[in-house]
Amino acid sequence: MLAYQLIERKRDGGRIEPDEWRELIASYLRDEVTDGQMAALLMAIYFRGLDRDETAALTDTMLHSGASLDLSHINGPRLDKHSTRGVGGKVSLILAPCIA
């Protein structure tokens, strides 16, 4: 399976190509890759790191992995604030009035 190969490659200091990121994330979203496998890959990434191209490919893959809102009809600047339900969740209540 792709996940095992990518875990081993990253563990050994190799890199993950953009098409492999896309397939890995798609497989994870289809429940074909387990949480444990993703955790193992994240551990390998923690210890070995990602180069700029890998970081860009993973970011792009995650950006396009779900639904997106089309805000092009809004005139003027647009702002997007994400939260991981940690500290950011506490900031949202204050941030919107400050920006307004």
Backbone as a ProteinNet text record, in pm:
[ID]
protein_1_A
[PRIMARY]
MLAYQLIERKRDGGRIEPDEWRELIASYLRDEVTDGQMAALLMAIYFRGLDRDETAALTDTMLHSGASLDLSHINGPRLDKHSTRGVGGKVSLILAPCIA
[TERTIARY]
84.4	0	88.3	37.5	110.1	154.9	69.6	103	230.6	241.4	360.3	485.9	477.5	593.5	635.4	537.9	568.8	625.4	571	622.8	769.3	797.5	934.8	1028.2	982.7	1066.8	1098.8	996.1	1018.7	1104.7	1080.5	1161.4	1309.4	1334.5	1471.2	1529.3	1457.4	1509.5	1470.7	1382.9	1338.5	1233.1	1188.2	1086.5	959	849.8	719.1	681.7	645.3	612.6	468.6	439.4	305	192.4	210.2	103.5	85.6	192.2	181.7	107.1	128.7	51.3	-97.3	-128.6	-270	-334.5	-264.5	-319.9	-330.2	-230.3	-232.7	-350.9	-369.1	-478.4	-613.8	-625.4	-750.8	-779.7	-677.7	-694.9	-733.6	-674	-708.1	-854.3	-898.7	-1036.9	-1136.5	-1090.3	-1175.1	-1161.3	-1093.3	-1068.3	-987.9	-904	-815.9	-679.2	-652.1	-530.6	-576.6	-516.7	-561.5	-502.3	-563.3	-509.3	-368.5	-346.7	-215	-108.7	-145	-51.4	-18.9	-120.3	-95.6	-9.8	-34.1	47.3	192.8	214.3	350.8	418.5	344.5	400.8	433.3	343.8	369.1	491.8	511.5	630.7	756.5	751.9	866.4	892.5	786.2	800.7	858.4	814.6	867.2	1018.9	1065.1	1207.9	1289	1231.3	1306.3	1275.4	1158.9	1121.2	1068.5	1020.9	974.5	1054.5	1089.9	1154.4	1046.6	1088.6	992.1	889.3	935.4	843.8	743.4	788.7	696.1	594.1	640.7	550.3	446.1	489.3	396.5	296.9	344.2	256.2	154.1	198.4	105.6	3.5	48.3	-42.7	-146.5	-102.2	-193.6	-292.9	-244.4	-331.6	-438	-398.7	-495.1	-594.3	-545.4	-631.8	-743.5	-711.8	-808.6	-873.5	-860.9	-914.4	-1060.3	-1116	-1254.2	-1327.5	-1443.3	-1525.1	-1466.1	-1482.9	-1435.5	-1549.5	-1546.1	-1645	-1592.3	-1679.1	-1642.8	-1686.6	-1589.7	-1619.2	-1587.7	-1572.1	-1534.5	-1641.3	-1763.9	-1871	-1866	-1783.5	-1770.8	-1668.8	-1712.5	-1622.6	-1536.2	-1414	-1324.8	-1246.7	-1172.8	-1088.7	-1171	-1115.2	-1177.5	-1074.6	-1120.6	-1033.3	-1084	-992.3	-1027.5	-951	-1018.6	-955.1	-989.3	-886.2	-906.4	-887.1	-947.7	-931.1	-915.2	-829.8	-813.7	-884.1	-973.1	-1050.1	-961.9	-852.6	-764.4	-767.2	-652.4	-641.3	-718.3	-714	-781.6	-929.8	-993.9	-1136.3	-1169.8	-1077.6	-1098.9	-1075.2	-997.8	-964.7	-1078.9	-1151.8	-1255.5	-1358.4	-1399.1	-1501.2	-1457.7	-1329.8	-1277.1	-1233.1	-1183.1	-1122.4	-1223.6	-1340	-1438.7	-1476	-1512.1	-1542.9	-1422.4	-1301.9	-1182.1	-1160.8	-1181.3	-1161.5	-1270.7	-1393.5	-1506.1	-1482.7
-119	0	124.4	231.2	357.2	412.2	405.4	463.9	402.1	269.8	203.1	248.5	258.4	300	443.5	530.9	670.1	684.9	608.6	611.6	568.4	457.2	406.5	505	559.2	652	776.4	833.3	953.4	920.3	806.3	763.3	753.8	711.2	693	819.7	931	1058.2	1093.9	1015.3	1045.3	1153.5	1182.2	1287.3	1228.3	1300.6	1259.9	1357	1301.8	1381.5	1433.3	1543.3	1602	1502.5	1418.2	1322.3	1219	1189.1	1095.1	1158.2	1287.4	1356.7	1352.8	1382.5	1383.1	1246.7	1140.5	1005.6	965.3	1001.7	967.1	1032.4	1161.4	1232.7	1182.3	1157.2	1102.5	966.1	884.2	751.2	763.3	858.2	879.5	922.2	1010.9	1057.4	946.8	845.9	729.7	619.8	648.8	552.7	431.9	449.9	342.5	349.8	461.1	480.3	504.5	432.4	441.4	563.4	598.7	706.5	671.1	543.8	498.8	517.6	489.5	509.9	657.6	742.1	885.7	934	881	918.9	878.4	759.3	714.2	804.8	845.4	936	1070.8	1121.1	1249.2	1241.2	1126.3	1110.7	1112.8	1045.3	1046.4	1188.2	1261.9	1400.5	1486.5	1463.1	1539.4	1522.7	1399.7	1373.2	1407.5	1391.8	1414	1546.5	1604	1732.4	1718.2	1830.7	1840.7	1951.2	1929.4	2038.5	2134.9	2244.7	2346.8	2290.5	2208.6	2153.2	2058.3	1977.8	1887.9	1967.3	2070.8	2154.9	2220.5	2272.4	2335.6	2233.9	2114.9	2011.6	1965	1945.3	1903.1	2013.3	2137	2249.4	2259.7	2249.2	2256	2140.5	2021.7	1904.4	1923.7	1971.2	1993	2102.8	2207.2	2317.1	2267.4	2173.6	2124.9	1992.5	1950.8	1821.5	1826.6	1944	1955.8	2063.2	2098.8	2201.9	2340.6	2429.7	2567.5	2663.5	2775.1	2879.2	2971.3	3008.3	3105.8	3243	3323.4	3457.5	3566	3528.9	3626.6	3733.3	3706.3	3804.5	3916.6	3903.6	4006	4109.9	4234	4343.1	4380.8	4417.6	4460.4	4344.9	4373.8	4269.3	4160.4	4041.4	3927.2	3868.3	3817.2	3760.8	3623	3532.2	3397.8	3369.1	3330.5	3297.4	3153.1	3069.7	2928.5	2903.3	2797.4	2758.8	2608.3	2565.9	2422.8	2386.5	2470.3	2454.6	2457.4	2527.6	2546.1	2691.4	2751.2	2892.8	2978.2	2940.4	3018.7	3034.4	2936	2944.3	3054.6	3085.1	3190.8	3329.3	3334.1	3460.1	3506.8	3413.2	3447.6	3546.2	3528.6	3613.4	3759.5	3782.4	3918.8	3972.1	3883.8	3925	3991	3933.3	3988.1	4132.6	4167.3	4308.9	4400.7	4351	4433.9	4466.5	4371	4392.3	4484	4463.9	4546.3	4690.6
0	0	0	-54.8	-68.6	67	168.2	298.3	355.1	351.1	404.6	332	201.5	122.6	156.8	172.3	203.2	344.4	438.6	575.8	576.6	510.8	506.1	436.3	324.8	249.1	331.8	395.3	475.4	597.2	660.1	774	737	613.5	566.2	503.1	511.5	463	320.8	259.5	122.8	120	-0.4	-16.3	-75.9	-59	-109.6	-221.4	-335.9	-455	-447.4	-520.6	-517	-548.2	-649.5	-682	-571.1	-498.5	-386.8	-269.6	-244.3	-140.7	-174.5	-301.4	-342.7	-321.9	-362.3	-347.6	-200.9	-122	20.6	90.3	69.7	136.4	86.4	-43.8	-97.1	-35.3	-21.3	39.7	186.4	255.4	396.4	410.3	323.1	328.2	293.1	219.1	186.9	292.1	401.2	509.8	464.8	364.2	317.4	385.6	450	528.4	671.7	765.7	904.8	975.1	1086.6	1169	1217	1247.7	1291.4	1184.5	1060.2	950.1	932.8	942.8	931.5	1047.5	1167.2	1282.6	1261.3	1205.6	1178.3	1076.1	973.6	874.1	937.4	1021.4	1087.6	1178	1242.7	1325.7	1239.8	1126.3	1034.8	984.5	955.6	910.3	1022.2	1144.7	1258.6	1268.7	1255.3	1270.3	1145.5	1026.3	901.8	834.1	865.5	806.1	664.1	611.9	473.8	406.3	279.8	207.1	157.9	96.6	52	-46.6	-140	-239.7	-175.3	-80.2	-10.3	69.8	137.8	216.8	127.3	13.8	-80.5	-135.6	-169.9	-225.5	-122	2.2	107.3	135.1	141.4	165.8	54.5	-70	-184.2	-181.5	-147.9	-140.2	-33.4	82.9	190.9	153.5	87.3	44.8	-46.3	-133.3	-231.6	-192.2	-66.1	-24.3	18.7	31.8	77	0.4	49.9	-13.8	14.3	-79.6	-65.4	-95.3	-28.6	-55.9	-164.4	-256	-358.2	-308.5	-271.9	-220.1	-320.9	-447.2	-549.9	-571.1	-531.1	-548.6	-444.7	-343	-239.7	-285.5	-291.7	-329.7	-209.7	-235.5	-128.1	-70.4	35.1	93.9	161.8	161.2	228.2	323.7	435.1	535.6	575.6	593.1	637.2	764.4	867.9	995	1028.3	1037.6	1069	1217.7	1264.8	1404	1412.8	1503	1530.2	1660.3	1703	1826.1	1950.6	1940.8	2055.4	2094.8	2098.3	2132.7	2033	1904.2	1800.4	1824	1883.6	1911.4	2009.8	2097.2	2195.9	2135.3	2029.4	1964.3	1873.6	1815.1	1716.9	1771.6	1895.4	1955.4	1959.3	1979.3	1989.3	1854	1768	1641.5	1546.9	1531.5	1435.5	1467	1591.5	1619.3	1600	1631	1614	1467	1380.7	1236.9	1181.5	1228.7	1182	1219
[MASK]
++++++++++++++++++++++++++++++++++++++++++++++++++++++++++++++++++++++++++++++++++++++++++++++++++++

